Amino acid sequence: MYYSLFEIFAVGIGPSSSHTVGPMKAAKRFVDNMAEQGKLSKVSSVKVYLYGSLALTGIGHGTLDAIVYGLQGLTAEDVEQGKDYINELKASKELNLGGARNIVFSYDDDFVLEKKIFLPEHSNGMKFVATDGKGKIVLKETYFSVGGGTIVREDEIQHRIDREEYKIPYQFNSCLELMKLCDNNKLSISEIVIQNEKAIYHCSPTKNILKLDKIMQDNIDIGLKKSGYLRGGLRVKRHAHEIYERLCASFVDNQTDSLTVLDWINVWALAVAEENASGGKMVTAPTMGSAGIIPSVMRYMKRYGKFATLKDIERASITFLTTASAICSLYRSNASISGAEVGCQGEIGVACSMAAAGLVAAMGGNNKQIENAAEIAMEHNLGLTCDPINGLVQVPCIERNAMGAIKAVNAARLALHGSGKHIVSLDSIIKTMYETGLSLNSDYKETSLAGIAKNALSC
């Protein structure tokens, strides 16, 4: 099943695609549905029930805040940076439902966190119940946030894999099929994606791809400038700014060493991950929790790749992101990118795999080398648990972005030094990742009930 590049790389509010972006979309869709049915004027109150992982880590992940934005009819692009929507709501106890009318809403009482209930369809479940002045239900809907900001309603979830296919020239369900399409049509993976995107949107996707690239690169620059501590109670200090200043000083003093490039990759990834943790406007790549890997590896490519002109860099960036998109499409079709479903291997692991493949493509590698890089990167993220301390996308998430970026570059370099011939296929590693994720104890899948989240503050 082909997923569009613009589904995979989407703009949203941090810090989590499944716990922030998805719930915000679900809340807005719920309100939009009431408006379309002419029911909005009947609503006096709304109650929101969060289940499983959303209930256990929703406060730390900003889920409740995101739902408030969605209930107000806001998209990520509508949210004004610096405006304190939440404290305004808490003070007034009024919510501007759908941007159309005020209703009474208590942040403390109208969210119900069902921490012990995991809905069978998916661990990221949420139910919205709107009632009138007499307590009669106006509309009730249950949604699931299934990863990368994608949402499905209860009646749709059984069909999320078998959804209607795009009308595209090159449909593929596995890496083997993708490779055959490339061979038979004498096309690169990037060219396959560009042709598919043209068919979906009836125009060239390159300008919009470069816009996404700019947002991601801007997030590096924004993160490098900020200092202080991240919100949430752990007192996690932003490190990117001070590391960046030391690197700049070392460069001026000619004190760099042969491994300084690793420091730059690290600091670029940290900058984005810290900005995400602060709730900034981000691009899912493919999730918010892993949003630092691809921008960092792309900055490495732009800084250290041998490109003669700006146009060459732009072409390389497009090749990188389109190739990475195709790899993610395989994971979304045959596994998952949800930390609540398969652990952090579905987020950091997939982002690492995408970045490795994209880098090889941008540096002129062939299709088999691209597959090899993607496989190597995931192979060494298998079993990665998702256990954020206090449900915050901070520890170990921020450093994991830096480690994922380094792994991606190394996987790409290993693949480029090889012929492309390899024993373990990408299809087999995706299947292995999914099976591993399903076998993980649920405590290690974005619940903050075990692992680092349990032991770090008690030992």
C-alpha positions as a Python dict, from the first residue, in 0.01 Angstrom:
ca = {
    (1, 'M'): (0, 0, 0),
    (2, 'Y'): (145, 333, -105),
    (3, 'Y'): (141, 620, 146),
    (4, 'S'): (187, 970, 10),
    (5, 'L'): (500, 1161, 103),
    (6, 'F'): (277, 1434, 243),
    (7, 'E'): (109, 1185, 478),
    (8, 'I'): (447, 1077, 608),
    (9, 'F'): (598, 1425, 637),
    (10, 'A'): (321, 1639, 787),
    (11, 'V'): (333, 1961, 989),
    (12, 'G'): (205, 1942, 1345),
    (13, 'I'): (256, 2056, 1703),
    (14, 'G'): (507, 1864, 1917),
    (15, 'P'): (598, 1671, 2115),
    (16, 'S'): (430, 1353, 1982),
    (17, 'S'): (265, 1264, 1652),
    (18, 'S'): (54, 984, 1799),
    (19, 'H'): (-19, 1158, 2130),
    (20, 'T'): (-43, 1520, 2015),
    (21, 'V'): (-94, 1551, 1639),
    (22, 'G'): (-337, 1258, 1613),
    (23, 'P'): (-560, 1354, 1908),
    (24, 'M'): (-573, 1715, 1786),
    (25, 'K'): (-690, 1594, 1444),
    (26, 'A'): (-944, 1359, 1603),
    (27, 'A'): (-1092, 1635, 1821),
    (28, 'K'): (-1123, 1868, 1524),
    (29, 'R'): (-1281, 1598, 1311),
    (30, 'F'): (-1534, 1526, 1587),
    (31, 'V'): (-1629, 1894, 1603),
    (32, 'D'): (-1637, 1925, 1223),
    (33, 'N'): (-1871, 1625, 1206),
    (34, 'M'): (-2112, 1793, 1449),
    (35, 'A'): (-2101, 2113, 1247),
    (36, 'E'): (-2171, 1928, 921),
    (37, 'Q'): (-2467, 1752, 1085),
    (38, 'G'): (-2605, 2083, 1215),
    (39, 'K'): (-2563, 1972, 1576),
    (40, 'L'): (-2304, 2220, 1705),
    (41, 'S'): (-2564, 2465, 1837),
    (42, 'K'): (-2719, 2191, 2053),
    (43, 'V'): (-2402, 2112, 2246),
    (44, 'S'): (-2369, 2226, 2607),
    (45, 'S'): (-2080, 2009, 2719),
    (46, 'V'): (-1809, 1777, 2588),
    (47, 'K'): (-1637, 1498, 2779),
    (48, 'V'): (-1320, 1330, 2655),
    (49, 'Y'): (-1213, 980, 2758),
    (50, 'L'): (-852, 873, 2700),
    (51, 'Y'): (-752, 506, 2707),
    (52, 'G'): (-433, 303, 2738),
    (53, 'S'): (-115, 479, 2638),
    (54, 'L'): (-295, 809, 2580),
    (55, 'A'): (-423, 799, 2938),
    (56, 'L'): (-94, 685, 3091),
    (57, 'T'): (135, 934, 2917),
    (58, 'G'): (-109, 1190, 2778),
    (59, 'I'): (-33, 1462, 3031),
    (60, 'G'): (341, 1442, 2967),
    (61, 'H'): (292, 1419, 2592),
    (62, 'G'): (64, 1722, 2573),
    (63, 'T'): (-237, 1516, 2461),
    (64, 'L'): (-490, 1711, 2666),
    (65, 'D'): (-365, 2045, 2536),
    (66, 'A'): (-374, 1918, 2178),
    (67, 'I'): (-734, 1801, 2216),
    (68, 'V'): (-831, 2145, 2344),
    (69, 'Y'): (-682, 2297, 2028),
    (70, 'G'): (-876, 2051, 1814),
    (71, 'L'): (-1204, 2109, 1996),
    (72, 'Q'): (-1160, 2478, 1923),
    (73, 'G'): (-1141, 2391, 1554),
    (74, 'L'): (-770, 2469, 1521),
    (75, 'T'): (-517, 2304, 1293),
    (76, 'A'): (-143, 2306, 1358),
    (77, 'E'): (-105, 2600, 1120),
    (78, 'D'): (-373, 2794, 1314),
    (79, 'V'): (-206, 2768, 1655),
    (80, 'E'): (-41, 3098, 1742),
    (81, 'Q'): (302, 3061, 1897),
    (82, 'G'): (316, 3232, 2236),
    (83, 'K'): (-59, 3239, 2294),
    (84, 'D'): (-154, 3061, 2616),
    (85, 'Y'): (-471, 2880, 2512),
    (86, 'I'): (-468, 2639, 2804),
    (87, 'N'): (-436, 2881, 3093),
    (88, 'E'): (-701, 3101, 2933),
    (89, 'L'): (-936, 2800, 2926),
    (90, 'K'): (-853, 2701, 3284),
    (91, 'A'): (-922, 3054, 3405),
    (92, 'S'): (-1249, 3101, 3218),
    (93, 'K'): (-1370, 2738, 3221),
    (94, 'E'): (-1506, 2811, 2876),
    (95, 'L'): (-1413, 2645, 2548),
    (96, 'N'): (-1487, 2803, 2210),
    (97, 'L'): (-1623, 2489, 2045),
    (98, 'G'): (-1529, 2475, 1679),
    (99, 'G'): (-1453, 2845, 1690),
    (100, 'A'): (-1829, 2901, 1681),
    (101, 'R'): (-1973, 2905, 2034),
    (102, 'N'): (-1861, 2894, 2395),
    (103, 'I'): (-1945, 2600, 2620),
    (104, 'V'): (-1855, 2527, 2981),
    (105, 'F'): (-1545, 2307, 2993),
    (106, 'S'): (-1331, 2202, 3290),
    (107, 'Y'): (-975, 2097, 3209),
    (108, 'D'): (-967, 1896, 3532),
    (109, 'D'): (-1309, 1731, 3515),
    (110, 'D'): (-1396, 1691, 3147),
    (111, 'F'): (-1093, 1477, 3065),
    (112, 'V'): (-1124, 1121, 3198),
    (113, 'L'): (-801, 920, 3200),
    (114, 'E'): (-885, 549, 3181),
    (115, 'K'): (-533, 426, 3261),
    (116, 'K'): (-628, 62, 3312),
    (117, 'I'): (-843, 25, 3001),
    (118, 'F'): (-676, -65, 2672),
    (119, 'L'): (-926, -74, 2388),
    (120, 'P'): (-877, -391, 2179),
    (121, 'E'): (-836, -210, 1847),
    (122, 'H'): (-530, -1, 1947),
    (123, 'S'): (-362, 123, 2264),
    (124, 'N'): (-407, 489, 2162),
    (125, 'G'): (-784, 522, 2202),
    (126, 'M'): (-1000, 827, 2275),
    (127, 'K'): (-1375, 883, 2298),
    (128, 'F'): (-1557, 1214, 2256),
    (129, 'V'): (-1906, 1258, 2399),
    (130, 'A'): (-2104, 1577, 2335),
    (131, 'T'): (-2429, 1633, 2526),
    (132, 'D'): (-2703, 1896, 2527),
    (133, 'G'): (-2839, 2094, 2823),
    (134, 'K'): (-3052, 1799, 2935),
    (135, 'G'): (-2767, 1550, 2928),
    (136, 'K'): (-2881, 1386, 2604),
    (137, 'I'): (-2601, 1267, 2377),
    (138, 'V'): (-2567, 1483, 2067),
    (139, 'L'): (-2275, 1288, 1919),
    (140, 'K'): (-2039, 1018, 2046),
    (141, 'E'): (-1734, 900, 1851),
    (142, 'T'): (-1428, 688, 1931),
    (143, 'Y'): (-1097, 741, 1751),
    (144, 'F'): (-755, 579, 1746),
    (145, 'S'): (-422, 749, 1685),
    (146, 'V'): (-228, 483, 1496),
    (147, 'G'): (108, 657, 1445),
    (148, 'G'): (261, 946, 1255),
    (149, 'G'): (-41, 1164, 1327),
    (150, 'T'): (-278, 934, 1137),
    (151, 'I'): (-621, 880, 1295),
    (152, 'V'): (-901, 634, 1227),
    (153, 'R'): (-1251, 623, 1369),
    (154, 'E'): (-1378, 308, 1540),
    (155, 'D'): (-1575, 201, 1233),
    (156, 'E'): (-1272, 253, 1009),
    (157, 'I'): (-988, 88, 1198),
    (158, 'Q'): (-1045, -261, 1063),
    (159, 'H'): (-995, -121, 715),
    (160, 'R'): (-695, 101, 773),
    (161, 'I'): (-464, -142, 592),
    (162, 'D'): (-723, -218, 323),
    (163, 'R'): (-811, 146, 261),
    (164, 'E'): (-883, 265, -89),
    (165, 'E'): (-561, 274, -287),
    (166, 'Y'): (-435, 587, -456),
    (167, 'K'): (-467, 593, -834),
    (168, 'I'): (-98, 597, -906),
    (169, 'P'): (123, 451, -1179),
    (170, 'Y'): (349, 255, -941),
    (171, 'Q'): (174, 70, -659),
    (172, 'F'): (388, -149, -433),
    (173, 'N'): (331, -345, -113),
    (174, 'S'): (681, -473, -45),
    (175, 'C'): (1041, -377, -108),
    (176, 'L'): (1069, -668, -350),
    (177, 'E'): (783, -523, -556),
    (178, 'L'): (939, -177, -537),
    (179, 'M'): (1273, -309, -664),
    (180, 'K'): (1105, -488, -954),
    (181, 'L'): (920, -168, -1049),
    (182, 'C'): (1250, 21, -1048),
    (183, 'D'): (1427, -245, -1256),
    (184, 'N'): (1146, -292, -1507),
    (185, 'N'): (1096, 80, -1562),
    (186, 'K'): (1461, 185, -1532),
    (187, 'L'): (1371, 427, -1252),
    (188, 'S'): (1518, 511, -913),
    (189, 'I'): (1308, 483, -596),
    (190, 'S'): (1295, 863, -584),
    (191, 'E'): (1162, 882, -941),
    (192, 'I'): (892, 625, -858),
    (193, 'V'): (773, 842, -567),
    (194, 'I'): (778, 1165, -769),
    (195, 'Q'): (564, 1007, -1042),
    (196, 'N'): (319, 876, -781),
    (197, 'E'): (293, 1214, -610),
    (198, 'K'): (230, 1385, -944),
    (199, 'A'): (-57, 1143, -1006),
    (200, 'I'): (-210, 1208, -662),
    (201, 'Y'): (-186, 1588, -660),
    (202, 'H'): (-181, 1656, -1036),
    (203, 'C'): (126, 1875, -1009),
    (204, 'S'): (496, 1849, -940),
    (205, 'P'): (562, 1788, -567),
    (206, 'T'): (911, 1936, -561),
    (207, 'K'): (825, 2286, -434),
    (208, 'N'): (624, 2149, -143),
    (209, 'I'): (895, 1895, -63),
    (210, 'L'): (1148, 2176, -39),
    (211, 'K'): (909, 2366, 190),
    (212, 'L'): (907, 2067, 428),
    (213, 'D'): (1285, 2055, 410),
    (214, 'K'): (1302, 2423, 502),
    (215, 'I'): (1079, 2375, 808),
    (216, 'M'): (1298, 2087, 926),
    (217, 'Q'): (1619, 2282, 872),
    (218, 'D'): (1470, 2590, 1039),
    (219, 'N'): (1396, 2375, 1343),
    (220, 'I'): (1766, 2298, 1372),
    (221, 'D'): (1853, 2667, 1367),
    (222, 'I'): (1576, 2756, 1614),
    (223, 'G'): (1683, 2481, 1853),
    (224, 'L'): (2048, 2583, 1839),
    (225, 'K'): (1960, 2932, 1962),
    (226, 'K'): (1752, 2834, 2264),
    (227, 'S'): (1880, 2762, 2614),
    (228, 'G'): (1729, 2697, 2955),
    (229, 'Y'): (1515, 2408, 3077),
    (230, 'L'): (1233, 2217, 2915),
    (231, 'R'): (892, 2224, 3079),
    (232, 'G'): (745, 1916, 3242),
    (233, 'G'): (905, 1882, 3584),
    (234, 'L'): (1219, 1681, 3506),
    (235, 'R'): (1429, 1996, 3474),
    (236, 'V'): (1589, 1868, 3155),
    (237, 'K'): (1837, 2123, 3033),
    (238, 'R'): (1864, 2216, 2666),
    (239, 'H'): (2213, 2111, 2557),
    (240, 'A'): (2217, 2189, 2186),
    (241, 'H'): (2293, 2561, 2230),
    (242, 'E'): (2594, 2517, 2456),
    (243, 'I'): (2735, 2231, 2244),
    (244, 'Y'): (2688, 2444, 1934),
    (245, 'E'): (2879, 2735, 2091),
    (246, 'R'): (3165, 2504, 2191),
    (247, 'L'): (3181, 2358, 1839),
    (248, 'C'): (3191, 2705, 1685),
    (249, 'A'): (3466, 2813, 1925),
    (250, 'S'): (3669, 2499, 1852),
    (251, 'F'): (3641, 2565, 1480),
    (252, 'V'): (3767, 2923, 1521),
    (253, 'D'): (4056, 2804, 1742),
    (254, 'N'): (4135, 2517, 1500),
    (255, 'Q'): (4083, 2268, 1784),
    (256, 'T'): (3863, 2026, 1588),
    (257, 'D'): (3945, 1655, 1564),
    (258, 'S'): (3860, 1382, 1316),
    (259, 'L'): (3537, 1296, 1498),
    (260, 'T'): (3400, 1649, 1514),
    (261, 'V'): (3155, 1560, 1237),
    (262, 'L'): (2983, 1329, 1487),
    (263, 'D'): (2945, 1623, 1726),
    (264, 'W'): (2773, 1824, 1453),
    (265, 'I'): (2533, 1542, 1367),
    (266, 'N'): (2455, 1505, 1737),
    (267, 'V'): (2394, 1874, 1799),
    (268, 'W'): (2167, 1911, 1496),
    (269, 'A'): (1955, 1617, 1609),
    (270, 'L'): (1944, 1742, 1969),
    (271, 'A'): (1836, 2088, 1855),
    (272, 'V'): (1529, 1952, 1674),
    (273, 'A'): (1442, 1701, 1947),
    (274, 'E'): (1460, 1972, 2213),
    (275, 'E'): (1243, 2203, 2007),
    (276, 'N'): (993, 1919, 1966),
    (277, 'A'): (995, 1851, 2341),
    (278, 'S'): (904, 2216, 2397),
    (279, 'G'): (593, 2178, 2179),
    (280, 'G'): (722, 2357, 1871),
    (281, 'K'): (578, 2337, 1520),
    (282, 'M'): (742, 2035, 1362),
    (283, 'V'): (739, 1796, 1068),
    (284, 'T'): (660, 1432, 1144),
    (285, 'A'): (962, 1238, 1022),
    (286, 'P'): (790, 1000, 1043),
    (287, 'T'): (682, 1084, 1401),
    (288, 'M'): (740, 1379, 1631),
    (289, 'G'): (938, 1169, 1877),
    (290, 'S'): (1188, 1086, 1602),
    (291, 'A'): (1173, 1422, 1423),
    (292, 'G'): (1541, 1508, 1481),
    (293, 'I'): (1698, 1225, 1282),
    (294, 'I'): (1616, 1310, 921),
    (295, 'P'): (1685, 1687, 950),
    (296, 'S'): (2020, 1613, 1115),
    (297, 'V'): (2127, 1360, 852),
    (298, 'M'): (2015, 1598, 578),
    (299, 'R'): (2221, 1881, 733),
    (300, 'Y'): (2517, 1641, 735),
    (301, 'M'): (2455, 1567, 367),
    (302, 'K'): (2437, 1936, 278),
    (303, 'R'): (2743, 2026, 483),
    (304, 'Y'): (2971, 1740, 382),
    (305, 'G'): (2837, 1629, 44),
    (306, 'K'): (3023, 1743, -266),
    (307, 'F'): (2763, 1966, -434),
    (308, 'A'): (2863, 2234, -682),
    (309, 'T'): (2553, 2454, -668),
    (310, 'L'): (2244, 2527, -462),
    (311, 'K'): (2036, 2349, -728),
    (312, 'D'): (2244, 2036, -672),
    (313, 'I'): (2170, 2053, -300),
    (314, 'E'): (1799, 2097, -369),
    (315, 'R'): (1797, 1796, -602),
    (316, 'A'): (1976, 1590, -338),
    (317, 'S'): (1725, 1700, -73),
    (318, 'I'): (1433, 1596, -294),
    (319, 'T'): (1599, 1262, -367),
    (320, 'F'): (1660, 1212, 6),
    (321, 'L'): (1302, 1282, 117),
    (322, 'T'): (1128, 1096, -165),
    (323, 'T'): (1341, 787, -106),
    (324, 'A'): (1287, 807, 270),
    (325, 'S'): (915, 839, 205),
    (326, 'A'): (907, 515, 4),
    (327, 'I'): (1086, 330, 283),
    (328, 'C'): (839, 460, 541),
    (329, 'S'): (550, 354, 319),
    (330, 'L'): (677, -4, 349),
    (331, 'Y'): (687, 17, 729),
    (332, 'R'): (340, 168, 748),
    (333, 'S'): (198, -98, 517),
    (334, 'N'): (360, -400, 678),
    (335, 'A'): (435, -299, 1037),
    (336, 'S'): (382, 21, 1237),
    (337, 'I'): (539, 356, 1321),
    (338, 'S'): (355, 381, 1655),
    (339, 'G'): (560, 360, 1973),
    (340, 'A'): (245, 255, 2156),
    (341, 'E'): (207, -40, 1920),
    (342, 'V'): (562, -166, 1855),
    (343, 'G'): (790, 33, 2087),
    (344, 'C'): (1048, 293, 1992),
    (345, 'Q'): (1182, 76, 1710),
    (346, 'G'): (872, 195, 1524),
    (347, 'E'): (973, 558, 1571),
    (348, 'I'): (1349, 603, 1614),
    (349, 'G'): (1414, 277, 1428),
    (350, 'V'): (1200, 367, 1128),
    (351, 'A'): (1336, 723, 1113),
    (352, 'C'): (1691, 582, 1121),
    (353, 'S'): (1606, 339, 841),
    (354, 'M'): (1447, 616, 632),
    (355, 'A'): (1742, 851, 685),
    (356, 'A'): (1999, 587, 594),
    (357, 'A'): (1815, 506, 272),
    (358, 'G'): (1766, 872, 186),
    (359, 'L'): (2132, 952, 240),
    (360, 'V'): (2250, 667, 19),
    (361, 'A'): (2014, 779, -259),
    (362, 'A'): (2123, 1144, -231),
    (363, 'M'): (2488, 1042, -245),
    (364, 'G'): (2437, 846, -567),
    (365, 'G'): (2390, 493, -435),
    (366, 'N'): (2195, 237, -635),
    (367, 'N'): (1860, 87, -537),
    (368, 'K'): (2008, -226, -378),
    (369, 'Q'): (2247, -15, -171),
    (370, 'I'): (1948, 194, -59),
    (371, 'E'): (1763, -119, 53),
    (372, 'N'): (2077, -243, 228),
    (373, 'A'): (2118, 83, 420),
    (374, 'A'): (1754, 82, 533),
    (375, 'E'): (1786, -279, 647),
    (376, 'I'): (2113, -224, 835),
    (377, 'A'): (1968, 73, 1020),
    (378, 'M'): (1659, -112, 1141),
    (379, 'E'): (1847, -433, 1215),
    (380, 'H'): (2035, -247, 1488),
    (381, 'N'): (1728, -84, 1638),
    (382, 'L'): (1530, -407, 1682),
    (383, 'G'): (1366, -439, 2023),
    (384, 'L'): (1405, -72, 2114),
    (385, 'T'): (1154, -1, 2389),
    (386, 'C'): (946, 313, 2435),
    (387, 'D'): (966, 407, 2802),
    (388, 'P'): (980, 786, 2844),
    (389, 'I'): (1026, 910, 3199),
    (390, 'N'): (705, 1069, 3333),
    (391, 'G'): (551, 1033, 2987),
    (392, 'L'): (759, 1325, 2860),
    (393, 'V'): (923, 1315, 2517),
    (394, 'Q'): (1254, 1410, 2678),
    (395, 'V'): (1443, 1126, 2847),
    (396, 'P'): (1560, 911, 2672),
    (397, 'C'): (1388, 1044, 2358),
    (398, 'I'): (1606, 1349, 2290),
    (399, 'E'): (1936, 1160, 2303),
    (400, 'R'): (1783, 875, 2103),
    (401, 'N'): (1740, 1115, 1814),
    (402, 'A'): (2113, 1189, 1820),
    (403, 'M'): (2202, 820, 1842),
    (404, 'G'): (1957, 739, 1562),
    (405, 'A'): (2112, 1001, 1336),
    (406, 'I'): (2463, 865, 1393),
    (407, 'K'): (2342, 511, 1324),
    (408, 'A'): (2175, 626, 1003),
    (409, 'V'): (2493, 785, 871),
    (410, 'N'): (2696, 478, 963),
    (411, 'A'): (2443, 242, 801),
    (412, 'A'): (2455, 453, 484),
    (413, 'R'): (2833, 448, 474),
    (414, 'L'): (2842, 71, 525),
    (415, 'A'): (2596, 25, 240),
    (416, 'L'): (2783, 261, 8),
    (417, 'H'): (3105, 66, 66),
    (418, 'G'): (2925, -252, -39),
    (419, 'S'): (2788, -369, -372),
    (420, 'G'): (2428, -376, -255),
    (421, 'K'): (2429, -753, -219),
    (422, 'H'): (2306, -855, 126),
    (423, 'I'): (2162, -1158, 303),
    (424, 'V'): (1886, -995, 508),
    (425, 'S'): (1619, -826, 296),
    (426, 'L'): (1437, -510, 404),
    (427, 'D'): (1106, -698, 380),
    (428, 'S'): (1231, -960, 627),
    (429, 'I'): (1360, -698, 870),
    (430, 'I'): (1026, -510, 860),
    (431, 'K'): (845, -836, 936),
    (432, 'T'): (1090, -905, 1219),
    (433, 'M'): (1044, -555, 1362),
    (434, 'Y'): (667, -594, 1365),
    (435, 'E'): (676, -937, 1526),
    (436, 'T'): (924, -810, 1786),
    (437, 'G'): (704, -511, 1860),
    (438, 'L'): (392, -720, 1906),
    (439, 'S'): (577, -953, 2144),
    (440, 'L'): (700, -667, 2366),
    (441, 'N'): (525, -641, 2701),
    (442, 'S'): (276, -352, 2684),
    (443, 'D'): (459, -181, 2972),
    (444, 'Y'): (744, -113, 2727),
    (445, 'K'): (521, 50, 2466),
    (446, 'E'): (475, 417, 2557),
    (447, 'T'): (309, 360, 2893),
    (448, 'S'): (594, 479, 3119),
    (449, 'L'): (526, 179, 3342),
    (450, 'A'): (858, -3, 3300),
    (451, 'G'): (1217, 20, 3181),
    (452, 'I'): (1392, 355, 3212),
    (453, 'A'): (1067, 524, 3313),
    (454, 'K'): (1037, 293, 3613),
    (455, 'N'): (1400, 266, 3723),
    (456, 'A'): (1569, 597, 3641),
    (457, 'L'): (1402, 793, 3922),
    (458, 'S'): (1406, 512, 4179),
    (459, 'C'): (1755, 363, 4160),
}
